[in-house]
Amino acid sequence: MTLQPFEGHFTKVQKLLDCIHLYIAGPISLPSASGQCYFLTIFDDLTSYKMIFFIKHRSEAYSESIKIKNIIKKSQERNIKRIASNRGGKFRNKNFKQLTEESGIPHTFTPACTPRPNGFSE
């Protein structure tokens, strides 16, 4: 696969959690002892802080995202302002759309085959 050139621009964030990037990778060739062979990466745009959550199936991205959103809100006493992700089906479905709409969190998608705009999460 050839990467496409990125001709857009990056929006500068001012505060923690102004924008987080999500990415799912896997399957990895050697699953964990508990059978997890995918991982969900979350990356804060301002601080470059990364969190990695291991999951058994891609379909767990939605339920894991709800847990993560609640953990972040409780620990930081601040809501996520925007989510950016690639155009993968695990983030473009009815459940994930409902999560972002109910939470009032805009969800933007990066161009296909251009990992650069999705921060260091890819």
N, C-alpha and C positions, 0 to 999 in steps of 0.2 A: 504494500500500500504506500502510495506517495503522499506525503503531507502537503496540504494546500498552504499557500502563503497567507499570512495574517495581515490584513490591511486595515484593520479597525484600530480602535484606541482603547486604552484601559481607563476606567473611571477611578479616580483616586478616592480612597475612603478616608474618613476622618476619625472614626471611633471603632473600638472593638465591636465585632459582630455586625458592622455595617454591611459586610458581604462575606458569606462563606461559600466555598466551592466544595462540591460533592463529586466523588468518583468511585466507581466500583471496578475492581480488578479481579481477575481469576478466570477460570479455575487454576490454582497453582498445582503443580505436578504431585506434590506430596502433602496431603491434607494433614491437619493437626490431629492430635490424639482424640479429640472429640468430634472429628469429621468435618471441620470447617475448611473449605477450600476457596473461599472468596473473601475479599476484604473491602470494607467501605472506608474511604479516606475523606476526612473533613479537614478543611484548611481555612483558617481565618486570614482574610486578605491584609489586614493591618499588621498583625503581629507575626504572621507566618507560622503560628502555632498549628500543629497538626495533631489530629486524633485518628486512630485507626481502630476499627471494630471488625472483628472476624465473624463471618457468617457462613452458614452451610450452603445456602441457595441465594441466587440473585433476588428472588422474590421476597426475601427478608428485608430488603432495603427500605421498604415503606415502614414496617413496624419498628425497625431499628432507628429510622429517622425521627419517629415520634418520641421514642425514648431519649434520643440525643437532644432534641429540641427542649424537652422538659428538664433534662439534666443541666443544659446550658442556662436556661432561664432561672433555675433554682440557684445555681452556683454563682452566676454573674449578676443576677438581679437585673438583667437586660435582655430584651428580645432580639432575635435575629432580624435584621432589616431587609436583607435580600439574599436569595440563594442563586448560585450559578452552577450549572451542570452541563454535561454534554447532552446530546440528543438521544441518549440510550433509552430504550423502552422502560427500564426500571424507574426512571424519573419522569417519563411522559405517559402517565396512566391516570385513570379516574381517581384512584385513592390518593396519589401524591398531589394531584391538582386540588382535590378537596382539602387536604392538609394545609397547603399554602394559602388557599383562598380563605378558609376559616380562621387561619392565624393572621391574615392580612400581610403575608410575606410575599413580595413579588418574586417570581421565579423566572430567571432569564436563562437562555440556552446558548451555548457557545457553538460556533460553526462546526459542522462535521469534519472530521479528519484534520483538525487544527487544535492540538492539545495546548498550545501556548496560552490562549485566552482563559483557560480553566485553571490558571495558577499552577502551583506546585502540587496540586492534588493528583494530577495525572503523572 
